[in-house]
């Protein structure tokens, strides 16, 4: 047994006597790491790199007892102990004398060691593995050295190499995370059904209520109960299965005692078994104890959400495909003609020359620079697609360069891997190679990407990777990557690496000055550092609108705040009511894009009759009015790792009623959103959480106390939105045709008082596009506080400095129970002014207008 100063290592062995090294590390921030690997493998086993933002800072674990076969380690800083038992091997984590988590308590640890092929083995070698029952057939007969999938044969050069272990979570019965699945937010028992699968796949029109993997994988699970939240981050990029068995609270009758029955309450327990095809066991235990603490701990490991450019929080218009430059011009003009703001128009694969990325179709897009100049004059942007497959064409410079440099993934015979995708025969860039990423990034330079400009941003699609005639429409597992790693080892990080290279390319083209925007379909833990993700090829049906909510909530708590679903559904033609409801939902979700596949009817917002156009316009305008609040939430996600879109249990962690709610959610801590996801609804039940909370209708300002279910009448013109008492929501008083036109427009503050008559909020402001907020500290971070009749504005971060001419022009204070006698403003220079106000006794709302208070200055409003 070894005793390094910051970790403890000990030896295990399989039934085949292959020695394993198990290590336990304490990491700053109430995080613990547990690793198991072969001591002397036949060849190195894959360990995920580039996902962790830095080498974790370890801390000392102190041995406090060492009986025969038992070691107890202590972390005094958080009153936590590890009880490590040698035989049978188990680890128990004890916090304040209560068991929190046990590792291998069910004895499901297995670690298939790498082996010589049977024909090369010495005759004396043991053929049994830790996971193999000697009574069963040999591995050779079971076909574990090679597997067939249709016409494909997956040859495993060193045999099966899977790993697995179980975790028992004591007192927990509500689990979340491990996206991406078209399933409920709360994880279900797997029992005899399929396990949750983490394996990135191109699944067109994926099924609902399905645990099979789709486009992205984040092997990160959260468990929550009334007094604690914890997380398990399983750092492995191969195909992974997660089995869950939740045993709920049970009361057992023991025996009669007089006239009273004695009962024993058995605590719930959640057993979670992780299994991966290859690699090592490398697990981080995030000990919380609160949801916010777990989010912070995960971000310490994988990073926070990149601060997006402001335009990307506006509305995006996309379809496969806008036909040509005139089509782009007409769609852009249509938004202006119909008074609908938008920020970005998207071009799918048909804009290229024969689906060769970084090119333009010379007939359809003969002058892309001129087209972009038109869009730029409207203060809008363009996003183009760039997939990882490269058309096999010696005359295509991108292909010939990559082939000459050896930058493609190889097949298992050493040649370039070829598969079928949109261009036909294609090779796939090996983004796991740092040199390939560096080269790919350089392709976005204005001098390299002909016809590109500084308003052109990027969409990475098909990067699971998608291979049309491959096994499960993806790459063969025995394809070879940089470092001689098989594709099976790193499949789930392939798309992560493409987005990384794309984001870096956009940063480099501006010489490090401008923030990138990159949307990716495939993702992994840490993808939040590089941009946004979406839920892929959904369908124009009510069920997909409904499931977009739990899917986005799961992404949000799993570290990907910038997420969205295609408004209207990618596949099919939505009826007008469904489209309106989808816009109303999408306007209150982080990434807001309308998208449709080819051969669907055109569905620009003005094509469904004036009544529906009006409703869609109103939904999009609500989004734009709230952009100051959205931008502030994304800044919070960037610096504190708080999700933007939050399940109720995150904001109300001690209220059991919130733990399973997934038809409504919080936007930040201030707004509760309840989308309408069924047709012809006239009444809906809205749960308002919080025993001491008060909630205000966001439009009528009527208020209700919390901890109740409210029946809300519903018309097609709105969805239920409530503001939480005690919050201040910053908004814009007027709107522009895009975010670029709104920079200097005034602000308004919506101040909703809690039961104690107070409220607080904040506003973050910078130039909206550059890294000057980071490098030169050019930003404003303001805090607002209403207490004892005074609304004050003060600096929340003295490190920031940013000049703005913007003013707070209007303030609404909700919950003022009597008409004030006077309202005055006072500024830091001592000047006081009387404010003309109106008061509505029916709604208890005080309206203050024409304030002209600089957004960056300290000031107070006195309500007497």
HELIX and SHEET records of a PDB file:
HELIX    1   1 UNK A   76  UNK A   78  5                                   3    
HELIX    2   2 UNK A  118  UNK A  120  5                                   3    
HELIX    3   3 UNK A  139  UNK A  142  1                                   4    
HELIX    4   4 UNK A  291  UNK A  302  1                                  12    
HELIX    5   5 UNK A  310  UNK A  313  5                                   4    
HELIX    6   6 UNK A  325  UNK A  337  1                                  13    
HELIX    7   7 UNK A  349  UNK A  351  5                                   3    
HELIX    8   8 UNK A  368  UNK A  377  1                                  10    
HELIX    9   9 UNK A  397  UNK A  405  1                                   9    
HELIX   10  10 UNK A  434  UNK A  442  1                                   9    
HELIX   11  11 UNK A  471  UNK A  473  5                                   3    
HELIX   12  12 UNK A  482  UNK A  484  5                                   3    
HELIX   13  13 UNK A  487  UNK A  490  1                                   4    
HELIX   14  14 UNK A  491  UNK A  493  5                                   3    
HELIX   15  15 UNK A  494  UNK A  509  1                                  16    
HELIX   16  16 UNK A  527  UNK A  529  5                                   3    
HELIX   17  17 UNK A  542  UNK A  557  1                                  16    
HELIX   18  18 UNK A  576  UNK A  586  1                                  11    
HELIX   19  19 UNK A  610  UNK A  625  1                                  16    
HELIX   20  20 UNK A  627  UNK A  640  1                                  14    
HELIX   21  21 UNK A  648  UNK A  651  1                                   4    
HELIX   22  22 UNK A  656  UNK A  658  5                                   3    
HELIX   23  23 UNK A  739  UNK A  741  5                                   3    
HELIX   24  24 UNK A  772  UNK A  775  1                                   4    
SHEET    1   A 7 UNK A   7  UNK A  13  0                                        
SHEET    2   A 7 UNK A  19  UNK A  27 -1                                        
SHEET    3   A 7 UNK A  31  UNK A  38 -1                                        
SHEET    4   A 7 UNK A 281  UNK A 286 -1                                        
SHEET    5   A 7 UNK A 228  UNK A 234 -1                                        
SHEET    6   A 7 UNK A 220  UNK A 225 -1                                        
SHEET    7   A 7 UNK A 174  UNK A 177 -1                                        
SHEET    1   B 3 UNK A   7  UNK A  13  0                                        
SHEET    2   B 3 UNK A  19  UNK A  27 -1                                        
SHEET    3   B 3 UNK A  58  UNK A  59 -1                                        
SHEET    1   C 7 UNK A  62  UNK A  67  0                                        
SHEET    2   C 7 UNK A  70  UNK A  75 -1                                        
SHEET    3   C 7 UNK A  80  UNK A  85 -1                                        
SHEET    4   C 7 UNK A  90  UNK A  95 -1                                        
SHEET    5   C 7 UNK A  98  UNK A 103 -1                                        
SHEET    6   C 7 UNK A 163  UNK A 170 -1                                        
SHEET    7   C 7 UNK A 110  UNK A 111 -1                                        
SHEET    1   D 9 UNK A  62  UNK A  67  0                                        
SHEET    2   D 9 UNK A  70  UNK A  75 -1                                        
SHEET    3   D 9 UNK A  80  UNK A  85 -1                                        
SHEET    4   D 9 UNK A  90  UNK A  95 -1                                        
SHEET    5   D 9 UNK A  98  UNK A 103 -1                                        
SHEET    6   D 9 UNK A 163  UNK A 170 -1                                        
SHEET    7   D 9 UNK A 269  UNK A 276 -1                                        
SHEET    8   D 9 UNK A 240  UNK A 247 -1                                        
SHEET    9   D 9 UNK A 196  UNK A 198 -1                                        
SHEET    1   E 2 UNK A 146  UNK A 149  0                                        
SHEET    2   E 2 UNK A 152  UNK A 155 -1                                        
SHEET    1   F 2 UNK A 250  UNK A 257  0                                        
SHEET    2   F 2 UNK A 260  UNK A 266 -1                                        
SHEET    1   G 8 UNK A 563  UNK A 564  0                                        
SHEET    2   G 8 UNK A 532  UNK A 534  1                                        
SHEET    3   G 8 UNK A 518  UNK A 520  1                                        
SHEET    4   G 8 UNK A 456  UNK A 460  1                                        
SHEET    5   G 8 UNK A 381  UNK A 385  1                                        
SHEET    6   G 8 UNK A 344  UNK A 347  1                                        
SHEET    7   G 8 UNK A 315  UNK A 317  1                                        
SHEET    8   G 8 UNK A 592  UNK A 594  1                                        
SHEET    1   H 3 UNK A 389  UNK A 391  0                                        
SHEET    2   H 3 UNK A 424  UNK A 428 -1                                        
SHEET    3   H 3 UNK A 418  UNK A 421 -1                                        
SHEET    1   I 2 UNK A 480  UNK A 481  0                                        
SHEET    2   I 2 UNK A 485  UNK A 486 -1                                        
SHEET    1   J 6 UNK A 645  UNK A 646  0                                        
SHEET    2   J 6 UNK A 665  UNK A 667 -1                                        
SHEET    3   J 6 UNK A 671  UNK A 674 -1                                        
SHEET    4   J 6 UNK A 720  UNK A 724 -1                                        
SHEET    5   J 6 UNK A 694  UNK A 697 -1                                        
SHEET    6   J 6 UNK A 703  UNK A 705 -1                                        
SHEET    1   K 2 UNK A 683  UNK A 688  0                                        
SHEET    2   K 2 UNK A 708  UNK A 713 -1                                        
SHEET    1   L11 UNK A 832  UNK A 834  0                                        
SHEET    2   L11 UNK A 823  UNK A 827 -1                                        
SHEET    3   L11 UNK A 859  UNK A 863 -1                                        
SHEET    4   L11 UNK A 790  UNK A 795 -1                                        
SHEET    5   L11 UNK A 780  UNK A 787 -1                                        
SHEET    6   L11 UNK A 759  UNK A 765 -1                                        
SHEET    7   L11 UNK A 727  UNK A 732  1                                        
SHEET    8   L11 UNK A 747  UNK A 752 -1                                        
SHEET    9   L11 UNK A 807  UNK A 814  1                                        
SHEET   10   L11 UNK A 845  UNK A 848 -1                                        
SHEET   11   L11 UNK A 837  UNK A 840 -1                                        
SHEET    1   M10 UNK A 832  UNK A 834  0                                        
SHEET    2   M10 UNK A 823  UNK A 827 -1                                        
SHEET    3   M10 UNK A 859  UNK A 863 -1                                        
SHEET    4   M10 UNK A 790  UNK A 795 -1                                        
SHEET    5   M10 UNK A 780  UNK A 787 -1                                        
SHEET    6   M10 UNK A 759  UNK A 765 -1                                        
SHEET    7   M10 UNK A 727  UNK A 732  1                                        
SHEET    8   M10 UNK A 747  UNK A 752 -1                                        
SHEET    9   M10 UNK A 807  UNK A 814  1                                        
SHEET   10   M10 UNK A 853  UNK A 854 -1                                        
END                                                                             
